[in-house]
Amino acid sequence: MIDSLLSKLGVSAEQLANFSGSQVQNLIATGNPNVSGTPAPQPEPTVIQQKSELLSEVAKLYLNEAKIENVPKTIYDKNRVYEEFILFFSDKDINEYTANEAVTYKNRLLANGTGVSVINSKMSYLRMLFLYAINNNLYFSENPFEKVKVSTKSKIKQMTRSYKEFSDDDLKSIFEEVGYKDFMTKSDYYWLPIMGLYTGARLEELASLRLEQVYEEDGIWVFDIERAKNANSIRKVPLHKNLVQSKFLDYVKSLKEKKETMLFPHLVETKNGYSKNTSRKFGLWLDKIGIKDDRKVFHSFRHTFINRLTNMGVHPALIMSIVGHYEQSKVDFSSPHFTNYQHHKPMKVLKEVIDKLEFPIQHFY
């Protein structure tokens, strides 16, 4: 029996007799005839690589969910960034991408002469994608884009040429009755600049309105803006008294009688939304009347609206809730800041604010 055991251990009786106590213990424990007493080499542990989905598949899942809060233009832009990233690094399991790819992507964009704000926007879109993957148990490391950017927001802001508001003379020229009517011949060309002036809303927010989003609530006509830039931008904006007194509501009524569903039914949605042609036409009108400053565009109505109310001393929270920089439901009218309004309903307050606006233009519409 002893000979059989020694045979299994691979040693002879003579060798065993020369072993020290620790060597015998090592032989029994490991089954290895290591006469030097050095521990037998252990196999390398197997590293299990966690896998989930291809980056393209994760992007599809994320974009489908992002449609809840993002307008089509933003969804389109994000998808373009993800496609570009995949083109650079190929479509692999999302867990194979690391901070190295993130930095390489940023540096490649820099080398191609891409602007700082565009690069940071792309980094932000990728950061959102990987955050989604992390939160949905699809990516198992730290977000590789968490700290990847080119510059701080403050520096970018200093480098960016911002839009300008329209002056009183600009508005008089824009809304000169005969010329405006003759040039802005379609309903969207005609009404959207007027709506922009009196609401401060973004062009796409107004161009994409459905008829059911123009209605009367507690005696106040409102635009119920749902297709907005973000959650804070979903809001109701009261119609200015001049819009109510104009032919705009007659236009709305005529569309309802025709069983239309959209406020501007002839507009066709593209990858950039509904507003492309209106923006182009308005730009041509500005050129025609001699307003050639490239910082004065349709979006300047929004700046005009905000600046005029600010100069009138309207509380910032009220302005922000109207233009979509602040969630309306978070405006507390019982706060000491709103002592004059605490007995009024929110829409009545916002209506009073908007109706204070007056512009030096003829109310021909």
RABEL-V359283 format. One record per residue. N is the residue number from 1. RES is the residue in one letter. OMEGA is omega as a letter, one per 30 degrees, with the letter a starting at -180 (999 if undefined). Layout:
# RABEL-V359283
n = <N N>
res = <RES RES>
omega = <OMEGA OMEGA>
This chain:
# RABEL-V359283
n = <1 2 3 4 5 6 7 8 9 10 11 12 13 14 15 16 17 18 19 20 21 22 23 24 25 26 27 28 29 30 31 32 33 34 35 36 37 38 39 40 41 42 43 44 45 46 47 48 49 50 51 52 53 54 55 56 57 58 59 60 61 62 63 64 65 66 67 68 69 70 71 72 73 74 75 76 77 78 79 80 81 82 83 84 85 86 87 88 89 90 91 92 93 94 95 96 97 98 99 100 101 102 103 104 105 106 107 108 109 110 111 112 113 114 115 116 117 118 119 120 121 122 123 124 125 126 127 128 129 130 131 132 133 134 135 136 137 138 139 140 141 142 143 144 145 146 147 148 149 150 151 152 153 154 155 156 157 158 159 160 161 162 163 164 165 166 167 168 169 170 171 172 173 174 175 176 177 178 179 180 181 182 183 184 185 186 187 188 189 190 191 192 193 194 195 196 197 198 199 200 201 202 203 204 205 206 207 208 209 210 211 212 213 214 215 216 217 218 219 220 221 222 223 224 225 226 227 228 229 230 231 232 233 234 235 236 237 238 239 240 241 242 243 244 245 246 247 248 249 250 251 252 253 254 255 256 257 258 259 260 261 262 263 264 265 266 267 268 269 270 271 272 273 274 275 276 277 278 279 280 281 282 283 284 285 286 287 288 289 290 291 292 293 294 295 296 297 298 299 300 301 302 303 304 305 306 307 308 309 310 311 312 313 314 315 316 317 318 319 320 321 322 323 324 325 326 327 328 329 330 331 332 333 334 335 336 337 338 339 340 341 342 343 344 345 346 347 348 349 350 351 352 353 354 355 356 357 358 359 360 361 362 363 364 365>
res = <M I D S L L S K L G V S A E Q L A N F S G S Q V Q N L I A T G N P N V S G T P A P Q P E P T V I Q Q K S E L L S E V A K L Y L N E A K I E N V P K T I Y D K N R V Y E E F I L F F S D K D I N E Y T A N E A V T Y K N R L L A N G T G V S V I N S K M S Y L R M L F L Y A I N N N L Y F S E N P F E K V K V S T K S K I K Q M T R S Y K E F S D D D L K S I F E E V G Y K D F M T K S D Y Y W L P I M G L Y T G A R L E E L A S L R L E Q V Y E E D G I W V F D I E R A K N A N S I R K V P L H K N L V Q S K F L D Y V K S L K E K K E T M L F P H L V E T K N G Y S K N T S R K F G L W L D K I G I K D D R K V F H S F R H T F I N R L T N M G V H P A L I M S I V G H Y E Q S K V D F S S P H F T N Y Q H H K P M K V L K E V I D K L E F P I Q H F Y>
omega = <l l l l l l l a l l l l a l a a a a l l a l l l l a a a a a a l a a l a l a l l a l l l l l a l l a l a l l a l l l l l a a l l a l l a a l a a l l l a l a l l a l l l l l l a a a a l a a l l a l l l a a l l l a l l l a l l l a a a l l a l l l l l l l l l a l l a l a a l l l a l l a a a a a a l a a l a a l l a l a a l a l l l l l l l l a l l a a l a a a a a a a a a l a a l a a a l l l l a a l a a l a a l a a a a l a a l l a a l a l a l a l l a a a a a l a a a l a l a l l l a l l l a a l a a l l l a a l l l l l l l a l l a a a l a l l l l a a a a l l a a a l l l l l a a l l a l a l l a l a l l l l l a a a a l l a l l l a a a l l a l l a l l a a a a a l a a l l l l a a l a a l a l a a l l a l l a a a l a l l a a l a a a 999>
